[in-house]
Amino acid sequence: MVKELKFLTALWKTNLAAAMEYRVAFISQSIGMILNDGVYFLIWIIFFDRFKDIRGWQFTDMFMVFGISAGAYGLSGMLFGNAFNLADIIVNGRLDYYLSLPRPTLLHVLASQASPSGFGDFLYGFISYFASGQFSPDGFGRFILGLILATVVFVSFLVIVQSLTFWLGTGGALTGIAINAMVTFALYPITLFNNTAKLILFIVVPAAFMGAVPAGFVRSFTWSSIGLMIIAAAGFLALALFLFQLGLRRYESGSAIQVEV
Amino acid sequence: MVVFFQLWQVTFNASGSQVLNGLTLHDTMWYLLMAETLELGRPRLARLISQQVKDGSIAYLLNKPYDFLLYQLASGLGESLPRMGILFIIGGALVWSMAGGPPALQNWPLAMIALVGAWLLHFCVNGLIGLAAFVAEEVAPFEWIYQKLVFILGGMLIPLDFYPVWLQTVAKSLPFAYMMYGPARLFVRSDLQLFVQILAGQVLWLAIIGGLLSLAFARGMRRLAINGG
């Protein structure tokens, strides 16, 4: 475990050094992403200015949901950037490189790349949390915990969806749909949805664990919400590991010469 | 569209009124369908052009006996038309089942004309962002911000009619409203005066942004250095 943590830290340091090589692009993408998220949030300012309340869901709730969702999305991109490209890596036979090395394959693949714009999202998550006006030391602790658990669910969900590539042979389009579905549903007030839709958002597309549930947990501590988040994170992570390992047995190398930079 | 329907159904119910700022729930849903069709169906030319500039493959297009910008326009149109058609048909079936049948047929021709103008405006802005790769390392942030400006000032997620009056005025004095709100609004409520206003806005902004695009292309060509083959 300690060995793998050291390995992960080394990968993240390398990714950071690689990003710093293109400093201007890194900074412009980070700032661009913060502006992008901020401008997107204006929609909800306009909406709540006109309509005030959606079944008990108010403007301040949106700050918290945006904080968790953007933060988790950014953290996923920063630490496990290849979670967004796993399907392409499988299809193009680029797993050969990772399989030939004595490290956990999935961990190595996921952490081998960092998305520069992820830093912008991550930072925006904190900006949104502080802007909610609900800062408190214990609330901040819950925000960090919620962010980490939401990241585990999001990365696991991406791995689950893209592991299907082992069987389907293609998965790029599916990845795009999965990311869009998670982000879209996570950013809308959960009170909009009926019970069937809510069940889908907890089990099939677990967007509730990337938005409403951790946001509620940050507002006030309840054992049920922390329990639910831990079960979801552990469950989706276990399923992701299981499916990826199962899929690896079907993986066929293309014997192509690959260069990993 | 399902999420939109849930949102607006709750909102209309909460307001206790069938009509909000001149639009019904039915109008709002068909408005949003048109806006989504345009947004999701438009070609992602900015990324393609910037890639061509950065990896040098633009050189293979420039030595062909055709105009580079018109080539991109034709290529984008070819990519966009089938996608918009499919999106409209599938999304339309969904909206029909949730909110009722499509708007009156007399609205369609005016909306289609405005749709062409909106598509051309998107093309010009995308081209400008793509050509920005001549001077910037990465154009993705420009594209994100442009997209979000269309979301907000174009009225993509919320019809401009629901905005405060001052913001409507601001939005209508910028090009984004003519890229999204124009065709979507004409689709649900036909209005000759609005049509003339939108068409005039589109022509004006096409002249400005199209002019800037030609200028950016000419300047880009002067900066271009092609080494070897």
Boltz contact constraints between the chains, C-beta under 6 A:
constraints:
  - contact:
      token1: [A, 24]
      token2: [B, 137]
      max_distance: 6.0
  - contact:
      token1: [A, 25]
      token2: [B, 137]
      max_distance: 6.0
  - contact:
      token1: [A, 25]
      token2: [B, 138]
      max_distance: 6.0
  - contact:
      token1: [A, 28]
      token2: [B, 138]
      max_distance: 6.0
  - contact:
      token1: [A, 28]
      token2: [B, 141]
      max_distance: 6.0
  - contact:
      token1: [A, 29]
      token2: [B, 138]
      max_distance: 6.0
  - contact:
      token1: [A, 29]
      token2: [B, 141]
      max_distance: 6.0
  - contact:
      token1: [A, 32]
      token2: [B, 141]
      max_distance: 6.0
  - contact:
      token1: [A, 32]
      token2: [B, 144]
      max_distance: 6.0
  - contact:
      token1: [A, 35]
      token2: [B, 145]
      max_distance: 6.0
  - contact:
      token1: [A, 36]
      token2: [B, 144]
      max_distance: 6.0
  - contact:
      token1: [A, 36]
      token2: [B, 145]
      max_distance: 6.0
  - contact:
      token1: [A, 36]
      token2: [B, 148]
      max_distance: 6.0
  - contact:
      token1: [A, 39]
      token2: [B, 148]
      max_distance: 6.0
  - contact:
      token1: [A, 40]
      token2: [B, 148]
      max_distance: 6.0
  - contact:
      token1: [A, 42]
      token2: [B, 152]
      max_distance: 6.0
  - contact:
      token1: [A, 43]
      token2: [B, 152]
      max_distance: 6.0
  - contact:
      token1: [A, 43]
      token2: [B, 157]
      max_distance: 6.0
  - contact:
      token1: [A, 46]
      token2: [B, 163]
      max_distance: 6.0
  - contact:
      token1: [A, 47]
      token2: [B, 158]
      max_distance: 6.0
  - contact:
      token1: [A, 50]
      token2: [B, 162]
      max_distance: 6.0
  - contact:
      token1: [A, 51]
      token2: [B, 11]
      max_distance: 6.0
  - contact:
      token1: [A, 54]
      token2: [B, 10]
      max_distance: 6.0
  - contact:
      token1: [A, 188]
      token2: [B, 3]
      max_distance: 6.0
  - contact:
      token1: [A, 192]
      token2: [B, 6]
      max_distance: 6.0
  - contact:
      token1: [A, 192]
      token2: [B, 7]
      max_distance: 6.0
  - contact:
      token1: [A, 192]
      token2: [B, 10]
      max_distance: 6.0
